[in-house]
Every structure is written in C-alpha cells, then in structure tokens.
Amino acid sequence: MRRILLHGSLLLFCALADPQAVQAQDSGISAAKQEKLLAKKERRDVKEVKKEEKRLAKKHLENQGKATRKRMKRNKRRADKHGSNAHRDPWPGRWFTK
C-alpha cells in the first residue's frame, strides 16, 4: 500500500511539474525583441561614450592657460574648415612664423 501511495504521489508530482516547465519556456523573449533591445543598448552606449568624450575635452580645455586655449580654438577652426589632414599654413606664411 505504501508503494502505491509513493508511486502515485510521485506520478502526480511529475504530471503537475511538466506543464510549468513548458510555460517557462514560452515566456522567453522573442528574437526580434532581443535585437531591438540590443540595438537600443548600443545606441545608448554610443551616446554615453560621446558624452564622456565631450566632458573630457571640456575638462582638458579648462586646464589650459588663456593663450593655449585661444591657440587650440584657432587651430581647431582651421582644421574643421580644411579637414584634419590639410591644416598646414601655405609656404609663404610658414616663412614668417616661429
């Protein structure tokens, strides 16, 4: 009699536990939603990196003296206007500078 009750309760437990396992698998996240979340996280990370770079550049500028800041701004404007590889002065202008 004990065996029947033990096996019966074990069988009942297995029968009740099985549907819960199936439900747990169905409640997962879909691939499309996961891609969407990853894309959102990547955009947020890129935004945070840009924000941090901007903060560090501002802090670096604050650490410089007034003359250095003016020179840095002038060179940055010239580089922005002509591109990063063509910010060199023309040859006659280079003759009469330091």
BELLIN-V798310 format. One record per pair of residues at least 24 apart in sequence whose ideal C-beta (glycine too) atoms are under 8 Angstrom apart, sorted by the first residue. I is the first residue (numbers start at 1). J is the second residue. D is the distance in Angstrom with one decimal. If there is no record, write none. Layout:
I J D
I J D
//
This chain:
none
//
